[in-house]
Amino acid sequence: MKELAPWLWIAAIAVIFWLLIIRPASKRQKEAMALQRALEVGDEVVLTSGIFGTIVGLADDGVELEVAPGVVVKAVRGAVGSVRRDLDEVPDEVQEDDSAQESADSTQRDTDEEER
């Protein structure tokens, strides 16, 4: 049994490492690949560099984004970080949380102005 103790510690560390680091990273990578495969013309996206744009053309490995009226930029699909959604598509709970946050922010601003 004493010979197995060090091996059990190594195995436990490997399992913890897999559960906390490798598994979540591979899940995020799969989600990003699914998002990039599901892109369509007309989607409003944000690139990983922070550039906002609307997809006006698709290729096998890239997208064409209109970042301003008449300005089209080509980017690789891997650069698309997220797709912007309209408020109509966001669940009601999230919209309610946003409105509660906005009212709390305005109350905080009023309090700050009174203190000055």
C-alpha positions as CSV (number, residue, x, y, z in Angstrom):
1,M,0.0,0.0,0.0
2,K,2.9,2.4,0.7
3,E,4.1,1.9,-2.8
4,L,0.8,3.0,-4.2
5,A,0.4,6.2,-2.2
6,P,2.6,8.4,-4.4
7,W,0.9,7.1,-7.6
8,L,-2.6,7.9,-6.1
9,W,-1.5,11.5,-5.4
10,I,-0.3,11.8,-9.0
11,A,-3.5,10.4,-10.4
12,A,-5.6,12.7,-8.2
13,I,-3.7,15.7,-9.3
14,A,-4.1,14.6,-13.0
15,V,-7.8,14.2,-12.5
16,I,-8.2,17.6,-10.8
17,F,-6.1,19.2,-13.6
18,W,-8.3,17.7,-16.2
19,L,-11.6,18.7,-14.5
20,L,-10.5,22.3,-13.8
21,I,-8.4,23.2,-16.8
22,I,-8.6,20.9,-19.8
23,R,-12.3,20.1,-19.9
24,P,-13.6,23.7,-19.6
25,A,-11.1,24.9,-22.2
26,S,-12.1,22.2,-24.7
27,K,-15.8,23.1,-24.0
28,R,-15.1,26.8,-24.8
29,Q,-13.3,25.9,-27.9
30,K,-16.1,23.7,-29.2
31,E,-18.6,26.5,-28.5
32,A,-16.5,29.0,-30.4
33,M,-16.2,26.7,-33.3
34,A,-20.0,26.1,-33.4
35,L,-20.6,29.9,-33.2
36,Q,-18.2,30.5,-36.1
37,R,-19.8,27.7,-38.2
38,A,-23.3,29.2,-37.6
39,L,-22.5,32.7,-38.9
40,E,-24.9,34.0,-41.5
41,V,-25.0,37.1,-43.7
42,G,-26.6,40.0,-41.7
43,D,-25.4,38.9,-38.3
44,E,-23.9,41.7,-36.1
45,V,-20.7,40.4,-34.7
46,V,-17.8,41.5,-32.5
47,L,-14.3,40.5,-33.4
48,T,-11.8,39.4,-30.7
49,S,-10.0,42.7,-31.4
50,G,-13.2,44.6,-30.3
51,I,-14.3,45.7,-33.8
52,F,-18.1,45.7,-34.3
53,G,-19.5,44.9,-37.7
54,T,-22.3,43.3,-39.8
55,I,-21.5,40.3,-42.0
56,V,-22.0,41.1,-45.7
57,G,-20.2,38.1,-47.1
58,L,-19.0,34.6,-46.2
59,A,-16.2,32.5,-47.4
60,D,-14.9,29.1,-46.3
61,D,-12.3,30.5,-44.0
62,G,-13.3,34.2,-43.7
63,V,-16.0,36.8,-43.4
64,E,-16.5,40.2,-44.9
65,L,-17.7,42.8,-42.3
66,E,-19.2,46.2,-42.9
67,V,-17.8,48.2,-40.1
68,A,-19.2,51.6,-41.3
69,P,-21.4,52.5,-44.3
70,G,-19.4,51.5,-47.4
71,V,-16.4,50.2,-45.4
72,V,-15.9,46.4,-45.7
73,V,-13.2,44.6,-43.9
74,K,-12.1,40.9,-44.4
75,A,-11.4,38.8,-41.4
76,V,-10.9,35.1,-40.6
77,R,-13.8,33.3,-39.0
78,G,-11.6,32.6,-36.0
79,A,-11.5,36.3,-35.2
80,V,-15.2,36.4,-34.6
81,G,-15.6,36.5,-30.8
82,S,-19.4,36.8,-30.4
83,V,-22.6,37.5,-32.2
84,R,-24.6,40.5,-30.9
85,R,-28.2,39.7,-30.2
86,D,-31.2,42.1,-30.2
87,L,-33.0,42.8,-26.9
88,D,-36.0,41.0,-28.4
89,E,-34.1,37.7,-28.3
90,V,-32.8,38.2,-24.7
91,P,-34.8,36.4,-22.0
92,D,-37.1,38.6,-19.9
93,E,-35.2,37.9,-16.7
94,V,-32.0,39.5,-18.2
95,Q,-33.9,42.5,-19.4
96,E,-35.5,43.0,-15.9
97,D,-32.0,42.7,-14.3
98,D,-30.7,45.4,-16.7
99,S,-33.5,47.8,-15.9
100,A,-33.0,47.3,-12.1
101,Q,-29.3,48.0,-12.6
102,E,-30.0,51.1,-14.6
103,S,-32.4,52.4,-11.9
104,A,-29.7,51.6,-9.2
105,D,-27.1,53.5,-11.3
106,S,-29.4,56.6,-11.6
107,T,-30.1,56.5,-7.9
108,Q,-26.4,56.4,-7.2
109,R,-25.7,59.3,-9.5
110,D,-28.4,61.4,-7.7
111,T,-26.9,60.6,-4.4
112,D,-23.4,61.6,-5.7
113,E,-24.8,64.9,-7.0
114,E,-26.4,65.7,-3.7
115,E,-23.1,65.1,-1.8
116,R,-21.3,67.6,-4.0
